[in-house]
Amino acid sequence: MKKTIVLLFLTCLCVYEYITNDTPDQNPYLITDYSRLHPVKVERIVEGKEEEQLAQLLQDAKAKGLKLSISGQRHSQGGHTYYKDAIVIDMTSFNQILMLDPKRKLIRVQAGATWKDIQDRINPYHLSVSSMQSQNIFTVGGSISINAHGRDLRNGSLINSVESFHLLTADGLIREISRTKEPELFRLALGGYGLFGIILDVTLHLTDDEVYRTKIELFRPKTIVII
């Protein structure tokens, strides 16, 4: 009987806690990332859709003294894709493929496009990305904003495969950034975690898609030397 009473009490307590306390599933403005360790209540979440909309959002935030944070798949685990009482820009809808030049092996995509989106588009041309994160679920903007490395050590981190990108800076200007146009911003924004502006689109170098085959050969030595 006592065990039943204790179980009922604990059940009621859990239900009460669930009802009275916000969780990310209950409150759309209480968000967290993949770790789910540090939920934070934000001012609101806005889907990024157009460059003009993002520029206006930036100006509105400045006028109201609000902070902005930029998120992609929110698969990080350090809480750096959101900020308390800030406006969170969800870039996953900003995901169009803007240009593909198979001959020059270049592709230009919006920041919310995933590596899978790129792979699906370039696969018929027997092309591949030069470098990417270990999984293809991440957004391109998120990956280059941390200058992620891939598994292919020959190509290094993502900065090596970036030709150029467009950056919406705090002054409301959209700047074209490359190794020759504003090279300092090129080095800072790639790996800058969004501190230097909103990455709008990226032009990436592609490479030929290589097919690897395994080959096993068995041989028997004629003589065996025992030392």
Stockholm file with secondary structure:
# STOCKHOLM 1.0

chainA/1-227         MKKTIVLLFLTCLCVYEYITNDTPDQNPYLITDYSRLHPVKVERIVEGKEEEQLAQLLQDAKAKGLKLSISGQRHSQGGHTYYKDAIVIDMTSFNQILMLDPKRKLIRVQAGATWKDIQDRINPYHLSVSSMQSQNIFTVGGSISINAHGRDLRNGSLINSVESFHLLTADGLIREISRTKEPELFRLALGGYGLFGIILDVTLHLTDDEVYRTKIELFRPKTIVII
#=GR chainA/1-227 SS CHHHHHHHHHHHHHHHHHHHSCCTTTCTTEECCTTCSCCEECSEEEECCCHHHHHHHHHHHHHHTCCEEEESSCCCSSSTTCCTTCEEEEGGGCCCEEEEETTTTEEEEETTCBHHHHHHHHGGGTEEESCCCSSTTSBHHHHHHTTCBCSCTTTCBGGGGEEEEEEECTTSCEEEEESSSSHHHHHHHTTSTTTTCEEEEEEEEEEECCCCCCCCCCCCCSCCCCC
#=GC SS_cons         CHHHHHHHHHHHHHHHHHHHSCCTTTCTTEECCTTCSCCEECSEEEECCCHHHHHHHHHHHHHHTCCEEEESSCCCSSSTTCCTTCEEEEGGGCCCEEEEETTTTEEEEETTCBHHHHHHHHGGGTEEESCCCSSTTSBHHHHHHTTCBCSCTTTCBGGGGEEEEEEECTTSCEEEEESSSSHHHHHHHTTSTTTTCEEEEEEEEEEECCCCCCCCCCCCCSCCCCC
//
